[in-house]
Amino acid sequence: MNKATGKVGHNMEDFPLLSSGQLHVWSVNTNPTAELLERCKVALSEYELTRIPFFKFEQVQQNYIISQGVLRLLLGAYLGMNANKLKTGRQAKGKPISLDDPDIHFNISNSGKMAVYAFSRDSEVGIDLEHIRHIPDLDEMITKNFSTNERKYINASEKDRNSRFFRFWTIKESYLKAIGEGMRLAPDNLEFSIEKDGITHLSTRGVFELEDWIFKEFSPATDYVGTLTFMQKNSSIEYMKFV
């Protein structure tokens, strides 16, 4: 994984150019240094600043400041704008968009102590990250959210059962985020297969899927799994750490 060490907003020459045919995937630790926390807080909009007190616990407040602040710092660097002056909105289905440059597509996900971001100039993109952890009601979650064939794959290995569950979960969530459906379409309406040659989207609500989405799994850190969903074939994917 490549690492970006330049401070976004301070040294723009170190920031990578996002061109057509490229996908940038960034990861950041949401338990950061005091310096990064302050940079992120300064980057937030007035509305985002007013939301901080609504989060009861300090750790949750910090996660919010970092995840939203880094998004603004990255967008600001891509667009050459001050992070706290950026204007963002949402599509009809709720997916976040840039009002300053609608041609840049992005998505965000966070889990545990990490957040990840995907950026593209070619097509919609979805990303989802999960920290692999114990789930008390794992059996119920598998039954409610996966098809018969998906359940067979997940339950085929007791040792890998937990990680297989989260792999499938990130695949479904990243796809739902890419198409802008989010929570409008439940995961059990989708069916995927994981094979040696990659991931295949089989159907939505039992109807064969015709759109040619591409799915790439990644792991930004130990015990984390993620999936990137996009449409542009032959895209070059660059993975970077925000520090």
N, C-alpha and C positions, 0 to 999 in steps of 0.2 A: 504494500500500500504506500503510495506517495504521501509525503507530508508537506503541507504548506506552512512555512514558518514565519512569513512576513505578516506584520500586523495590519489587517485590513483597515483602511481608512487613514493609516499613517504612512504607509509606503506602497502606493498604488502600483509602482513598477513591478513589484513582486507578485501581483495578483494575476492569475491565469486568464487568458482570453477565452471566452466561450463562443465557439464558431459552429456553423452548421455541420452536422455529422458528429458532434461531440456530445457526451453526457458527463456532467460533473456530479460526483457524489461526495458530499462532505460529512464528516462525523465530528462531534465535539463532546467532551466530558461535561456533564451538567453539574459536576461538583468541582468548580474551577478555582483559579487563583482569585484573590481579591481584586487584582488589576483587571482581569477579564470581566468579572462581575460588574465592575464600575463602567467599563467600556460598553457593556451590553445595556446597562440601565440608561446611560446617556443616549443610546441609539433608539430607545423606545419612543413611541408616539405619546402624546398627551393622554389619549384614551387608554393605551396599554398601561401607562403609569397609574391611572386611577383604578385599574383592576387588581393591582398587586395586593392591597389590603384585604381583598375578598378571599384570598387563599389563607386558610387558618394557620397552617404550619410553615415554619421558616424554610424548610427544605423544599416544599412545594412552591413557595414564592420564588426561591432561587432557581428552581428548574424552569419556571415560567420566564423569568428574566433572561436566563441564558438561551433557552430555545427560541424565544421571540427576538431577542436582541441579536443573536447570531444570524438569524434569517434576514434581519434588516441590514446588518453589516455586509452580508454577502450580496444581497440585492443591490445595496448602495454601491458596492465595488463594481459589480457587473454593469450598472447603469451610469456610473460616474456621478452619483448624487450623494448628498448628505443622508445618512441612514434615517435620522428622525424626521426627515422631510418627505420621505417616500409615501406614496398614496397606494393603498391596497384595497381590494374589494373582494366580492365573491360572485361567482357565476350563479345562474338560476338554481342550480342544485347544491350550492354551498361551497364549491371548491374555491380556494383562495387564488386571486390573480393580481397582477401588477397593473395599476391604472396608468402608471407612467410609461410602461412599455408592454402592451398586451402580447407581444411576440415572444417574450421570455416566459417559459413554462416552468413551474416549480412545485415541489411538494415536500412535506416535512413529516417526520414521525419521531416519537421519543418513547423510551422504555428504560426502566432501571435508572442508571446514571449516565445515559447517553442519548443524544439526539442526532438524527441524520437528515440530510437535505439532498434533493435531486434537482438539477437544473438542465434545461434543454431549450434550444431555439428552433427545433424541428417539429415537435408534436407534444401532445399531452404526456405527462409522466406521473407515475404513482410510486410511492416508496413506503415500505412498512418495516419496522424494526421491533424485535421482541427479545427481552432478556429471558433466557431459558431458566425456568424456576419451577418449584413444586406447585402443583395445583391440586387442592384437596378434592375438588369435584371433577377430576379429569375425565372419568368415565362418562359422566353426564355431558360434559362439554363436547366430547368426541361424538356422542350419539346425536346431539342436537345440531351440530354444525357441519357434519361431513356425510358424504354419500356412502353407500355400502362398500364400493371399491376403495374409497379413500380410507374408510375405517379399517379395511383389511390391511392396507399398506401400513397404517399407523400402528396397528396392534400386532403386526407380524414379528416385531422385535421388542421384547420386554425391555431390553437394555436401552434401546434408542427411542422408546415410545414417547417420552417427553419431548425430545428434540424433533421428532417427526411431526408431532402435533404442532409445535411452533413453526416449523418450516411451512406446513400447509396453511397455517393461519396467516403468515406474512404474505404468502402467495395470493390468497384470496383478498386480503385487505389492500394490498398494493394495487391489485387489479380494480377493486371497487373505487379506490381513490383516483386511479388513472381515468376511469370513465366518468368520474364525478358523482357516483351514486352514494359513496360513503355508507352511512347506516340505513339508507333507503332500501337497500337490497340485502337481505340476510345471507350470511355465508353458506347456509345449507341450500340456497338456490343455485349455487355454482358447483361445477365438478371439474377437477383437474387430475392429471396424472403426473407422477414424477418417475421418469425413466432415466437410464444411463445417458441418453443423448439429449436430455433436457426436460423442460416442463411443457405440458400441453394443456390448453384450456379446452375441455371437451364440450361443455354445454352450460347454458344459463337457463334455469327453470326447465330443464329437460330438452331445450332446443339447441341444436348443434351451433356452435359459435363460428361465424364466418370471418370476423375481423382478425387480422393477423398481428396480434399482440405478441411481444417478445418478453420473456421473463428471465431475469438474471439474479441468482442468489449470491449473497455476499455475507461476510462476517467481519464487522469493524473491530471486534475485540473477542476475547475468550468468553464463551457462554452467551454470545449474542448471535442471532440469525436475522437476516433481512432479505427482502426481495425488491428488486427494481423492475417496474413494468413500463414498457415504452413501445413505440410502433416503428421507429426509423431503423430499417435494416442496415447492417454494417456500421453501426454507430461505434465510435471509439469511446470507451468508458474510462474515466480517470477518477481514482479514489484518493481523497485527500483528507487530512486532519486539520481542523481549525484550532489554532493555539493562540 
